[in-house]
Structure formats: C-alpha cells, structure tokens
C-alpha cells in the first residue's frame, strides 16, 4: 500500500519520466491482455476499456483502503485476509463479472 500511495503522489514522482511511463504501460498492458482475452473467449460484447477501468479502480481502491480495512477489522476483533489473498479474490470476482451476462440474473434486463 505504501508503494502504491507514492506512485500516485504527483508531488513525489515525475509522471513524465520514461521509466515511470514504461512500468505503467506494462501494468496496463497486462490488464488489457487479460480483459481482452475474457472478451474474446467469453463475452464478445464486453466493453474492454470500461472493464479495464473498473478492474483498475477496484484494485486501486483495495490497495488504498486496505490499511483502513485492517484497522476496522482489528477494532472488531476480526481478522482480515492478507492483501495478496484479497487481491486474488477480487480478481476472480471481477473476472466472473466480466463474463457474458446471464439474462436471468442481469440487473439491466431484470424487469422485477
């Protein structure tokens, strides 16, 4: 979480640095390849750019909020899963959500 916080502090990093941009492009490329594969194999109607933004935002939120989540869990005498384990669970959950929607459970087509 600390590294992530620094990466997005524009007063601490030079976003115009080619090395900084290269690593950001690599991370985006990996996510883009994974989402594109889901579209190609499972959901031809998937909006890849929107899905990438949703996945990136969810993971960024997890990383940013994890210290607070950990503190809240501790204040309630509860254990919180390791950040890496939670990230894997988030990734699985997000990937399932990107699969072709089931008409019976798709909230956008549910008339109830």
N, C-alpha and C positions, 0 to 999 in steps of 0.2 A: 504493500500500500504506500509506503514512503516513497519508493521509486516512482510509482505512478503519479503521486501528488506532485513531485518535482517536474516530471515530464510535461505537465500541463501548466506549469507556472512560467508564463512568458517573461517574467522579470528575472528568471533564473536560467532559462535556456534560450538559445538562438535558433528559432524555427527556420531561419534561412541557411543554417549550416547544412551542407550537402550530406554529411554523415547522419545527422538527425533526420533529414528527409528520407534518406535511404532506408533507415530502420523502420520509419513509419510506413513507407511504401511496402516494405517486406511484410509487416504485420497485416496491413490492409490486403495485400495480395493473397496471403494465406486464407484470410477470412473470405475474400471474394471467391477464391477457388472452391472452398468448401460449400458456400451458398450456391454457387453456380452448379456444382455437382448435384446438390439436392434438387435444384430446378430441373436439370437435365434428366435426372433419373426418376424423380417422383412427382414433380409439380411444375409442368410447363408454363403455368400461368403465374408463377411466383415472380413478384417484383424484386429483382435481385438487389437493386440499390436500397430499396426500403428495408428489405430483410437485413442487409449489411448494417444499416443504420440502427435497426432495432437490436441486433446482436451486439454491436459495438457498445451501444448505450447501456444495455443490460449488464455487460461485463464491467464496463467502466463504473457503473453505479455500484456493483458488488464490491469492487476493489476500493472505491472511495468510502463506501458505507460500512465495510466490514469491521473496522475498529469500533464504531458506534454499536453495531450489532453485537459484537463481542462483549462490550461493556453492559449493554442491556441484558443480555443472556446471563452474565455474571451476577448482575444485581437481582436476578430472579432465581439464583442458584441453578441455572440451566447451563448445559454445555453446548457450545456452538461447534459445528463441524469445522475442520481445518479449511482455510481459504482455498487451497488447491482442490480439496474434495468438493467444496461447494461450487467452485468454478466448473468442475467436470459435470456436476449435477445440473447446473444452469445450462451448460452447453447441450446436454442431452435433451433437456426440457425445451430449449429454444429450437433445436433441430426438429423435434417432433412437431412443434408448432408450425414449422415451415413446410411440412408435408402437405400434399393435396388435401384440402378440407373435406371432411365428411359432411355431406349435405344434411344428414340427420342432426349433427351437432354444431354446425357452423352458425355462430350467432348472427351473421349477416343474412342468412337465409331462413333463420328460425322465425316463424310467424307467431309463436306462442307468446 
